Amino acid sequence: MASRSTMGFDFGLESPETCFKQKNRWIFSIANVAGGESYSKALPPLRSNRPSIELKEQQIAHVIEDVYYPIKADWKPVNLTLYDIKTNTNPVFDWLNSIYDPENGKWKGVVGNSTGIKRRGTLSLFSGCGDQIESWIFENIYPISINWGDLDMGIGDVVTVELNLRYDRAYISKTNGF
């Protein structure tokens, strides 16, 4: 049997060990807000994305040219849409309420992270067999906007809540051999 031409490139795509990451095999976990197995009060995720970074540049003027160096990481907010299922308390509202009391219109004060608004987030991708194949850690994640969504008597869609989340930095966990 003749082999297919790879034009000199062999990326291992035909190998039986190649595991393509799937867009529908993931869980985004934030303690008591969203996520998986040990988060009994949390809402299940519907849609999200992996982190995005922009490297800010510094221009250095030389005599006959300009050169640029990356000097600052700018992590972009990540969006997370959750199914808004019936629970005894609303986990997203409880998270907001950890720093702001909308009923009385009062801020509870934010000094460092003593109030718990900044939490650790984890985004894990899984293989078809349920093995974790990638895990992102979001340090000090918190909501910069919360949208409990619209309602419409004319359609039977599921209610969701959308979070726009800011974080200090994100990185891939190396604890599971990644």
Salt bridges, closest charged atoms under 4 A:
GLU14 OE2 - ARG4 NH2 2.23
GLU54 OE2 - LYS56 NZ 3.84
GLU54 OE1 - LYS76 NZ 3.14
ASP74 OD2 - LYS56 NZ 3.63
ASP74 OD2 - LYS76 NZ 2.78
GLU134 OE1 - LYS21 NZ 2.25
GLU134 OE2 - ARG50 NH1 2.83
GLU139 OE1 - ARG169 NH1 2.69
ASP168 OD1 - LYS118 NZ 3.30
